[in-house]
Each structure stands twice: as C-alpha cells, then as structure tokens.
Amino acid sequence: MKTVRLKRSRYVLPMSVAALALTACGDDPTFGPEDSAAVAAPSLAAARPVDLGSCEELAAPTGSTLAFHAYARGFQVYTWNGQGWDFNGPSATLYANEGGTGVVGIHYGGPTWELNSGGLVVGRLNTPCDVAPADIPWLLLDVRRNDGPGALNRVTHIQRLNTVGGRAPAGRGSYAGEVRNVFYTAEYFFYRAP
C-alpha cells in the first residue's frame, strides 16, 4: 500500500507544474499552431456569407469553403521613384479578431500570409475592386504557392475585404528612394476549392 502511494505521489508534482504552466499561458495573446486554428474554426462554422457589396466579381469559386479568416493591421509600403510612388508590399500583423488581440500570423511581400503554425500561402492578383477613394481596393487572389500544415493547407483563393486606408501618399516625395508606410486595416478570407 505504501509503495502504491509513493508511485502516485511521484506524478503529482510534475502534473501540478504542467497545470500551472498551462494556466499561465492562458493570458498570452499570441496563439500557437493549434490555437490559431481553434480560434478561427468555431466562428467559420457559424459565419454568415461574406458581404461583397458591389464587388460580386470577388466571390470565391462556386463550391469553395471558408478555411480561415484573419484581421490585418499594418502598413502598405511605398517608395518615391522621383516621378511617383512605387508599391513595395504590405507589412502587417494578422489577428484572430477585429479588436487586434490573438496574433495568428504575419502578412508581407509576395504577397505572403504566414501563420504561427508555419504554414504559408503566396497569392497572385486575380481581380481588384475599388470601393472607396481613400482605401486600397478589395481583391480576389489566386494562391500560387502553398506550404506547410495548418489552416492554410490546400487554400486556393484569398479575398482582401473591408479595407481602410493604405493608398499611396497623395503628395510628392522629398527625394528619390524615400520610403513611406501608410497605415491600413483589412480582413482576409482564405478558401479551399472543392
């Protein structure tokens, strides 16, 4: 009987330490590979259809299913070439919710979306749709490269919707090579074709 108690007590301390470690992680706003999918997945099942407004041409192919949804906050980066502003690419953080909590990945040139899980997709412009003069266009992109596991695995199309800001600077640059970061927000919807 005493032997059994000793064996059981040998596991109590490691299990208690593990439970405390998991509890401490509960306040961490970043999500790992499984957490990012868990945050997005429940809302996807109950999600209402994406509102494309007057941009119906941005609809994902018939039969596609929504695989992942993220909110972006960051910058559209432009360089003055002496005559106008050249677009260099985005630099943004992807969030699990509109409030900007729960970092699930990053978005950068390519254009590339990379999740904390290590999975990534690279897109190619299919169709743009201008919605507001001050905001970058809404887009439908085809995926031209898809690597790694997780929520983006087998994704074939991406929508950039509900954009705010991000247009090229209005005035002239001060010198050739000047870089300006223009703040923007957007929502990204990732689809898998049937």
Beta strands, then each sheet from edge to edge (+ up, - down):
strand 1: 65-80
strand 2: 85-95
strand 3: 103-108
strand 4: 112-115
strand 5: 120-129
strand 6: 138-147
strand 7: 157-165
strand 8: 179-192
sheet 1: 1+ 2- 3+ 4- 5+ 6- 7+ 8- 1+
end
